[in-house]
């Protein structure tokens, strides 16, 4: 029973490590797609479905990512991977880390949705503001015309008296 718990715990840990690796390579749209996934397999399947109709776009992204991924970054990733594989111990709090990880993903998704909502609100308010500026300009022109008409009427009145 102790061995089975250890294997299960190691699987959870490896699942978290794999999810972390996948998430670190995602853009915000992809991250939103996988933020509700509970396993690395579910993440993979979600991403596969997301990119099913856009294989060429995915290849372009991988190519640009590979080009921008400096050799120094590669060394760091390799070093982290070596350090991870050297450690044969499984963190007792790996399931805790996964819970924290999903809490962060959910918080990210909620923040992203709020940012989109605020961006729409901001655009609407900017539009209303521009309309009000246009109305002010029209009213200022009308006021100028009214003042000119009033001055003309005053001159006519003075000349007639």
Helices and strands as residue ranges (DSSP letters): H 2-24, H 28-34, H 40-50, H 55-68, H 71-86, H 94-160
